[in-house]
Structures are given as C-alpha cells and as structure tokens.
Amino acid sequence: MPFLLPFLFLLPGGGPTRPAGTADSPPPVDQALASLRSNGLSDLGAFGFLSRILECGPRLAGSPNAACAVERTRNLMVDMGLQDVHLEEVTVTLWERGKTDARVVGLPGGDLPLSAAALGGSIGTPADGVTAEVIQVQTLDEARALGDRGRGRIVFFNRPMPTDVLDTFDAYGKAADQRAHGASAAAASGAVAVLVRSMTLRVSDLPHTGIMHHDEGVPAIPAAAVSTAAADRLASLLAEHGTVRVHLELGCRTVGPVKTHNVVGDLKGRELHDEIVVLGGHLDSWDLDPGAHDDGAGCAQALEALRLLKELPTRPRRTVRAVMFMDEESGGTGGKAYVADPRRARERHVAAIESDRGGFLPLGFTILAEEPVLTAFNRWLAPLSNLGVTFLRKGYGGVDIHPLAATGCVTIGLYPDSQRYFDVHHCAADTLETVNERELELGAIQMAGLAYLLAEDGVPK
C-alpha cells in the first residue's frame, strides 16, 4: 500500500484561500487540493482506468479495437456517474498495415532481414515487392538534390535523433521531418521507396512507426521505418560494400472514410454549466502496440481527474469535461470535429488540458498563452507545488485541443519527464508494464488540481 500523505496541509503564501466549504460553497483551496492528492495516492485509480482501456488492444482509428475503446470509455463514464455522457461523430480515413518484409539481398551469406514497419498512410508495394539499390541520405534537401542518382533506388534516411538535446521532444522534432516528408522528397528524384531510421534514442530491433504524408504533385511511393539496430547494420553494409540491394514488400492500404467517435462526459458546474474546462487525451493508438503511454495514459488521467473532482464535497463552479478524442495520430481529426460540433455553439470553453506526452513523472504544465496571462498563472504555482507541479511555462497544449485555441480557449499540456518516452513511442514496447502506477496517478492529480482552480476562478488575469 502506498504511503498516504496527510489529508490536510498548509500551503505556502500566494495561493487563493476561501472559508470552509458548505453544501453551496467550495472548501478552502488548500483543503480541496489536499483531498485530490490524498484520495489519488490512496486509490491509484488512473492505473485501473488504463488497464480497462488497454484491454481493447491496439486502437488504430476506425478499427474494431478503436470502436471497443469508444464503448469502453463511454461505459466507464456512465459508471462514474458523469452527466450528459455521449458520443460525437468523427470521420477518419482507415489505413491497414498488411504484410511487411524488408531484407538485404545478394549478400554472400544470404539475405539479411531488416526489422521494419510501414509508416502510417504509406501506399503498398506491388504484390511481389520492390528490389533496388539503396542510397543513404541525411536530410530532405539531400534527397531532393539526388537527381538521376535517386532514380529507381530506395532512399535510406539515416539521420538519428540528436543525443545532445536535453528535451527529447525537441530532439524528436529535429529528426521527424524525414519520416513525415521523406517519401515525397525522395520521389521528386525518382526513388521507388524509402526507408527511414526509427524515431528513438535507443538502439534496438523494434521499429517505430508514425504518420507520413504524400505531398501534392509528387508520386506516392512506399515508406517504411527500420529499427535503429537495422539502420546501423544497413549503414555498415553500405560503408563496407558500397552497393547494397534491399527487397521491400508492404501490404498496407487505405480503406476509405469510416465513422467513429469522440467520447464526452461532464461533471456539471454548480453555477456556470455552460462554461467548460476540458480534460482530455486521445483514444487511438498505432496498431503495433496497445498505446499505454501514447495515449491510453492521457485518457486514464482525464477520467481519474474527474473522478477525484467528483469526490470533493462541492462540485467545481464551472463544468469540467472529459473528452476522449479519436484520431490524433493521423492528423487530429477528432479535435477538429469536436470544435465543429453544433453543441459547441451553446458553450464557452475557458481552458483545456491535454495529457499526450506519456504517463511518466509529471513535472508541470505548458500553456499556450502570452504575458500577462503566463505571469498570472504562476500565482498558482505555490498551491500546485504541493501536488508536485514545478513549473507553469509557455508552450504547446496538444494536438487534440489546439483547435479550441481559435475560440479563445487557453490550451494547456501536462508535461512529464520525457527521457524514456521515445523508448516506447509508436512501437511494440508501449505496454501496460512500462507504466508506473504512482507516476501515472500524479499526472491525474495535477490535472485535477489545475482544472479545479480554473473551474473555480477562471483563467487568471
């Protein structure tokens, strides 16, 4: 059993305070936040929510497993006693992976298999695959400049995530362009396919998938990620032999538009019912893994945060809403559909908090806002520090909630320690066993704490 922190504690100066709560008034802020913390660490309920979601398996948007997760989370919300639990329709493009076979051919000792996975949205190869010489590049510009040297070849993007960047999301951003746009850059030089080094700092034989895009005006060609270990082997063979041939078969295909849903449930505000604070994550995951960190964790934390808020003696002043978004991985379709839904015309979204950076130890929040709003938020750092929050700083909120920013809603992202995130991101290692129950719960507690302050007082000014 985890060590239980005391139910009541004194906060350092600078936080808002109120008189003792009654049936119609909230408890003092210190008491409310202490309750969220104590109840969360006693129950560790987020892990139970996550376990239930992951029972549906990998949840590619539009797949039967994703439909299972929609029904599962709707039932969880109903069982929690949330109000106005409902589904909101989202149209997604269903993509299926099919067979994958990648290998170096023509070696003296026989073929050498390469651990690979088609990139999301890729076209398939012909039924008998493609076999071609490989040419290695580091950047999109280098691929575009290949000219005739790229014609008929498989272009191999082998630029690793930089290891000297402290924030791994920044490191990811410095390498992910080759995954997203490498196929089109190579196709401009007449390439027949691309291989892309997986987006991870670890050297392993697990390929990491992710979305890619076919640019307009350029032929679509097949694209696959190769594991970092396979990328290193292929680079060594190119250095040793000069000429290397690879055979690639991808059975992936785009099926077409499919109807799926966001899942929505409310803890109605005691006064301002139509002013909303959203807590969310995305239900979909890639098909290689059950998506424990990306983003079952965020969905579980949003559900747990509402459960903790619901257990307070007085409901928050504004409505706090859980939204399980669909199809973040392929372009944020669910977030766009949520904003476009006719129900939004009757509502005003004050703020939205998304968890989509894994269920690791939470450090703080990033806020998409300018001064003086950021300074005003930091007046809340003292009370929130008792929940483990170490910063409230400028930054991105999240893909799913970003469309809300155009409506005047302040968007906020939960920011955990990111050092291990890309070990599991978009690969078969993103499983329940990699999630620490307390770290996951602390994220839910911090989301609940910030949501409580926003629901009570609105965006600070």
Summary of the structure (lengths in Angstrom):
residues: 461
radius of gyration: 23.7
end to end distance: 40.9
largest distance: 80.8
contacts: 1736
relative contact order: 0.18
helix: 35%
strand: 25%
